[in-house]
Amino acid sequence: MSFHPAAPTAVVAEDEETLRHELMDRLAQLWPELVVVGEAADGVQALRLLQECRPDVLFLDIQMPGATGLDVARQVQGRSHVVFVTAYDQYAVSAFDEGAVDYLLKPLEPARLFTAIQRVKQRMAGPPADLSAVLSQLGAQAGKLPQRQFLRWINASVGQTLKLITVDEVLYFQSDNKYTRVATRQGEALIRKPLKELVDELDPQQFWQIHRSTLVNAAAVAGVSRDFRGRMQVKLKESEDALIVAESYTHLFRQM
């Protein structure tokens, strides 16, 4: 993509894929001259993109796996203007009363995003704000956050039988036409819930999305390798199945 060298740049860091893409789509509509130079699904990737891309603006989810938004923000100081993204109203509003940085609440509201964009544009005339005071208050409030409840079990079809399966038993989920295939140590089952819904309902620290059609239980991963085409694939501890890792998700395994 070619763009004017003066075009403002941004990185969007949000672990919920659906919301991340929604935010990017709305930014394209409301701030067309903004160039999104990277998207991150976890804190570690966000830190890498911050270092590599040095964006003018960072849209940053407060709660992400790998490294939290607060961890990332501590590394931002003076490098990018920050707009925090959070699901917790009081958590955000009280911390951002000073107005040094802006925030967006989940679910996203176009009018609120438009306001945040206007404020960021004004702030870009000067250096990025000092985040120390905001981070101090956010850190103090972090322990008061209500814990998000993730999916713990599912009802799946095995032939004509309906079976209760805990998510801890699942090796991986994989899209299969109108169904999602559930692979366990005991065999396979099917559920009607689409994979994109499971992404939002499962603990992202337990289930990693490695392909648009695959979620794998991190505890079931034995290692990764490359096939004869050079594609990364996941090997599982208790299954012969090999799962292809899409290029956009290979960063999850760089420490292996």
LINWOJO-V522794 format. One record per pair of residues at least 4 apart in sequence whose C-alpha atoms are under 8 Angstrom apart, sorted by sequence separation. I is the first residue (numbers start at 1). J is the second residue. D is the distance in whole Angstrom. If there is no record, write none. Layout:
# LINWOJO-V522794
I:J:D / I:J:D
This chain:
# LINWOJO-V522794
3:7:7 / 16:20:6 / 17:21:6 / 18:22:6 / 19:23:6 / 20:24:6 / 21:25:6 / 22:26:6 / 23:27:6 / 24:28:6 / 25:29:7 / 26:30:6 / 27:31:5 / 28:32:5 / 41:45:7 / 42:46:6 / 43:47:6 / 44:48:6 / 45:49:6 / 46:50:6 / 47:51:6 / 48:52:6 / 49:53:5 / 50:54:5 / 64:68:5 / 67:71:6 / 68:72:6 / 69:73:6 / 70:74:6 / 71:75:7 / 72:76:7 / 73:77:7 / 76:80:6 / 88:92:6 / 89:93:6 / 90:94:6 / 91:95:6 / 92:96:6 / 93:97:6 / 96:100:7 / 104:108:7 / 105:109:8 / 108:112:8 / 109:113:6 / 110:114:6 / 111:115:6 / 112:116:6 / 113:117:6 / 114:118:6 / 115:119:6 / 116:120:6 / 117:121:6 / 118:122:6 / 119:123:6 / 120:124:6 / 121:125:7 / 123:127:7 / 124:128:7 / 131:135:6 / 132:136:6 / 133:137:6 / 134:138:6 / 135:139:6 / 136:140:6 / 137:141:6 / 138:142:6 / 139:143:8 / 141:145:7 / 157:161:6 / 158:162:6 / 165:169:7 / 166:170:7 / 175:179:6 / 176:180:5 / 183:187:6 / 184:188:6 / 193:197:7 / 194:198:7 / 195:199:6 / 196:200:7 / 197:201:6 / 198:202:6 / 202:206:8 / 203:207:6 / 204:208:6 / 210:214:6 / 211:215:7 / 216:220:8 / 217:221:7 / 226:230:5 / 227:231:5 / 235:239:8 / 236:240:7 / 245:249:6 / 246:250:7 / 250:254:7 / 14:19:7 / 15:20:7 / 27:32:7 / 28:33:8 / 40:45:5 / 41:46:8 / 49:54:7 / 50:55:7 / 63:68:5 / 64:69:6 / 67:72:7 / 96:101:7 / 108:113:7 / 123:128:7 / 157:162:5 / 158:163:7 / 165:170:8 / 175:180:4 / 176:181:6 / 183:188:5 / 193:198:7 / 199:204:8 / 202:207:7 / 209:214:6 / 210:215:6 / 216:221:8 / 226:231:5 / 227:232:7 / 235:240:8 / 236:241:7 / 245:250:6 / 14:20:5 / 28:34:7 / 40:46:5 / 62:68:6 / 63:69:6 / 86:92:7 / 96:102:7 / 156:162:6 / 157:163:6 / 174:180:6 / 175:181:6 / 182:188:6 / 183:189:7 / 209:215:4 / 210:216:7 / 226:232:5 / 227:233:7 / 235:241:7 / 236:242:7 / 13:20:7 / 27:34:8 / 39:46:8 / 62:69:4 / 63:70:8 / 96:103:8 / 155:162:6 / 156:163:5 / 173:180:7 / 174:181:5 / 181:188:7 / 182:189:5 / 208:215:5 / 209:216:6 / 225:232:6 / 226:233:6 / 235:242:5 / 12:20:7 / 61:69:6 / 62:70:6 / 104:112:7 / 155:163:6 / 156:164:6 / 173:181:6 / 174:182:7 / 181:189:6 / 182:190:6 / 207:215:6 / 208:216:5 / 224:232:7 / 225:233:5 / 234:242:6 / 235:243:7 / 40:49:8 / 60:69:6 / 73:82:8 / 104:113:7 / 155:164:5 / 156:165:7 / 173:182:5 / 181:190:5 / 182:191:7 / 207:216:5 / 208:217:6 / 224:233:6 / 225:234:7 / 233:242:6 / 234:243:5 / 39:49:8 / 154:164:6 / 155:165:6 / 172:182:6 / 173:183:6 / 180:190:6 / 181:191:7 / 199:209:7 / 207:217:5 / 208:218:6 / 224:234:5 / 225:235:8 / 233:243:5 / 234:244:6 / 38:49:7 / 92:103:7 / 153:164:7 / 154:165:5 / 171:182:8 / 172:183:5 / 179:190:6 / 180:191:5 / 206:217:6 / 207:218:6 / 223:234:6 / 224:235:6 / 233:244:4 / 234:245:7 / 12:24:7 / 24:36:8 / 104:116:8 / 153:165:6 / 154:166:6 / 170:182:7 / 171:183:6 / 172:184:7 / 179:191:6 / 180:192:6 / 206:218:6 / 222:234:8 / 223:235:5 / 232:244:6 / 233:245:5 / 92:105:8 / 103:116:7 / 153:166:4 / 154:167:7 / 170:183:6 / 171:184:5 / 179:192:5 / 180:193:7 / 205:218:8 / 206:219:7 / 221:234:7 / 222:235:6 / 223:236:7 / 231:244:7 / 232:245:5 / 102:116:6 / 152:166:6 / 153:167:5 / 170:184:5 / 171:185:7 / 178:192:7 / 179:193:7 / 180:194:6 / 221:235:6 / 222:236:5 / 231:245:7 / 232:246:8 / 38:53:8 / 152:167:5 / 169:184:6 / 170:185:7 / 179:194:7 / 180:195:6 / 221:236:5 / 222:237:5 / 231:246:8 / 232:247:8 / 37:53:7 / 89:105:7 / 151:167:7 / 152:168:8 / 169:185:7 / 178:194:8 / 199:215:8 / 220:236:6 / 221:237:6 / 84:101:8 / 86:103:7 / 88:105:7 / 102:119:8 / 220:237:6 / 37:55:8 / 83:101:6 / 84:102:6 / 85:103:6 / 86:104:6 / 87:105:5 / 88:106:8 / 102:120:8 / 195:213:7 / 220:238:7 / 232:250:7 / 20:39:8 / 82:101:6 / 83:102:5 / 84:103:4 / 85:104:5 / 86:105:5 / 87:106:5 / 175:194:7 / 195:214:8 / 81:101:8 / 82:102:7 / 83:103:5 / 84:104:6 / 85:105:6 / 86:106:6 / 87:107:7 / 175:195:6 / 195:215:8 / 43:64:6 / 83:104:7 / 85:106:7 / 174:195:7 / 42:64:5 / 43:65:6 / 44:66:6 / 58:80:6 / 60:82:7 / 62:84:6 / 173:195:8 / 41:64:8 / 42:65:5 / 43:66:5 / 44:67:6 / 56:79:8 / 57:80:5 / 58:81:6 / 59:82:6 / 60:83:6 / 61:84:6 / 62:85:6 / 63:86:8 / 10:34:7 / 12:36:7 / 17:41:7 / 42:66:6 / 43:67:4 / 55:79:8 / 56:80:5 / 57:81:5 / 58:82:5 / 59:83:5 / 60:84:5 / 61:85:4 / 62:86:6 / 8:33:7 / 9:34:6 / 10:35:6 / 11:36:6 / 14:39:8 / 15:40:7 / 16:41:7 / 42:67:7 / 43:68:6 / 47:72:6 / 54:79:7 / 55:80:6 / 56:81:6 / 57:82:6 / 58:83:6 / 59:84:6 / 60:85:6 / 61:86:6 / 7:33:6 / 8:34:5 / 9:35:5 / 10:36:5 / 11:37:6 / 12:38:7 / 13:39:6 / 14:40:6 / 15:41:4 / 42:68:8 / 43:69:6 / 46:72:7 / 50:76:8 / 54:80:7 / 57:83:8 / 59:85:7 / 156:182:8 / 7:34:6 / 8:35:6 / 9:36:6 / 10:37:6 / 11:38:5 / 12:39:5 / 13:40:4 / 14:41:5 / 15:42:6 / 7:35:7 / 9:37:6 / 10:38:7 / 11:39:6 / 12:40:6 / 13:41:6 / 14:42:7 / 43:71:8 / 47:75:8 / 101:129:7 / 11:40:8 / 13:42:7 / 43:72:6 / 100:129:6 / 214:243:8 / 224:253:7 / 13:43:7 / 100:130:8 / 101:131:8 / 158:188:7 / 159:189:8 / 100:131:8 / 158:189:5 / 3:35:8 / 157:189:5 / 158:190:7 / 224:256:8 / 13:46:6 / 83:116:8 / 156:189:6 / 157:190:5 / 211:244:7 / 223:256:7 / 156:190:5 / 157:191:6 / 210:244:8 / 211:245:6 / 212:246:8 / 11:46:8 / 156:191:5 / 210:245:5 / 211:246:5 / 155:191:7 / 210:246:6 / 11:49:7 / 96:134:7 / 175:213:5 / 211:249:7 / 11:50:8 / 81:120:7 / 95:134:6 / 174:213:5 / 175:214:7 / 210:249:5 / 174:214:5 / 209:249:7 / 210:250:7 / 173:214:6 / 174:215:6 / 81:123:8 / 95:137:6 / 172:214:7 / 173:215:5 / 81:124:7 / 95:138:6 / 172:215:6 / 173:216:6 / 11:55:6 / 172:216:4 / 10:55:5 / 13:58:7 / 14:59:8 / 171:216:6 / 172:217:6 / 9:55:5 / 10:56:6 / 11:57:7 / 12:58:6 / 13:59:6 / 14:60:6 / 15:61:7 / 82:128:8 / 171:217:5 / 8:55:8 / 9:56:5 / 10:57:5 / 11:58:5 / 12:59:5 / 13:60:5 / 14:61:5 / 81:128:5 / 91:138:7 / 170:217:7 / 8:56:6 / 9:57:6 / 10:58:6 / 11:59:6 / 12:60:6 / 13:61:6 / 80:128:6 / 81:129:7 / 8:57:8 / 10:59:7 / 15:64:6 / 78:127:7 / 79:128:7 / 168:217:8 / 171:220:6 / 14:64:7 / 15:65:7 / 78:128:5 / 91:141:7 / 151:201:6 / 152:202:8 / 77:128:8 / 78:129:7 / 150:201:6 / 151:202:5 / 77:129:8 / 78:130:7 / 150:202:5 / 151:203:7 / 77:130:6 / 150:203:6 / 185:238:7 / 77:131:7 / 91:145:8 / 185:239:7 / 74:131:8 / 88:145:8 / 73:131:8 / 74:135:8 / 73:135:8 / 57:120:8 / 70:135:7 / 171:236:8 / 56:124:8 / 70:138:8 / 70:139:7 / 26:110:7 / 30:114:7 / 23:108:8 / 31:117:7 / 65:204:7 / 66:205:8 / 65:205:6 / 18:196:7 / 17:199:8 / 16:199:7 / 16:200:6 / 15:204:8 / 45:251:7
